[in-house]
Amino acid sequence: MRIPVSLRAPQRTPFLLVAKSGLAAVAAWLVAGWAVQGPPPVFAAIAALLVVQPSLNQSFGKAIERSVGVIVGVLIATILGVFLGGGTPIVLLAIVCALLIAWALRMTSGTTNQVAISAMLVLALAAATPGYAVDRILETVIGAVIGILVNLALVPPVAMRPAREAVDRLLEEIASSLERLADALDTARTPAELQGLLIEARLMRPMRDAAEAAIATSEESLALNPRGRRHRRELADLAALLDRFGPIVTQVIGMTRAVADLYEDGISEEPAVRAIAEQLRRAAHDARRELSRTLPREEPVVPADEPPALTAPLDVSAPSRRHWLLVGSLLVDLRRVHEALGEREEPPATTGVRSIRRR
């Protein structure tokens, strides 16, 4: 029988996280069972399982969420049990009251569910006494603390590799899109080929979003992490690189859209268009150069120590009347690409389009 797609994750949970969750649950059960006499320490094991998260920052958040939810839920169950007794109607009333109180206090969905579950379990076990409530709260705190300690002790995860790979893919695709656009300006293209070129360029948007999400995940994995200090500079470099190249995605898509909409046969014979194509190839070179400087590879396409190609302003002649709209549109976006790529080399004033000579 096939497992429904809705029940399967895109990728497996890291085995280390599974191992830590199991270890934390076992340790919490044993420690809480020894420290708190009474019923099996179910609350401790549940707390430990929920607290072990991919990052320490998330673990602390879950620990607080779980502890607050249990405390509020146990207090609600205790009050109802003392004044109304037990039984199925009281259990159902406790669930409703717990949900309403959590809603009134604007608790998160996770905390709200925990309040209701805790109230239900306490009353369902027919042990709604002050002593029982204190023991269950203590169990939860023990489980949360053990979950944090296990997550801290066993190689706290640092999610730097996904961020590096996402930025690497984005910059390589930017360089490839610039080269494809240059080739389209140099040689004749059919309308279908131009539309395919535009579709490929638009695929950079989800790649940029994925890179931003990967950097955000990496930043969260470094928070409160003792291993995070040595990775913070690298993450800052990746974020700065994405800040510089993220807008280029918009420029390249705009240039590709202009070419797809305004393309005419014979456009490759326009001197200004050939000059723009050459600048696009130089921009692709400098994009890969920046990639090699920030994310060193064993065999980089462009060595990091190679000088930049965009070292001089573009000086073009006025285009013909047939092509002036396309050339003008490309020059506006090209100037912005130059400024982004030349930001660390020279001031923007010396890296854009310098002038257009009239014929």
Secondary structure, DSSP 8 states (H G I E B T S, - for coil): ----GGGS-SS---HHHHHHHHHHHHHHHHHHHHHS-SS--HHHHHHHHHH--SSHHHHHHHHHHHHHHHHHHHHHHHHHHHHH--SHHHHHHHHHHHHHHHHHTT--HHHHHHHHHHHHHHHHTT--SHHHHHHHHHHHHHHHHHHHHHHHHS------HHHHHHHHHHHHHHHHHHHHHHHHHHS---HHHHHHHHHHHHTHHHHHHHHHHHHHHHHHHHTT-TT-HHHHHHHHHHHHHHHHHHHHHHHHHHHHHHHHHH--TTGGG-HHHHHHHHHHHHHHHHHHHHHHHHS--SS-SS-TTS--S--S-EEEE---TTTHHHHHHHHHHHHHHHHHHTTTTS-GGGTSEEEEE--
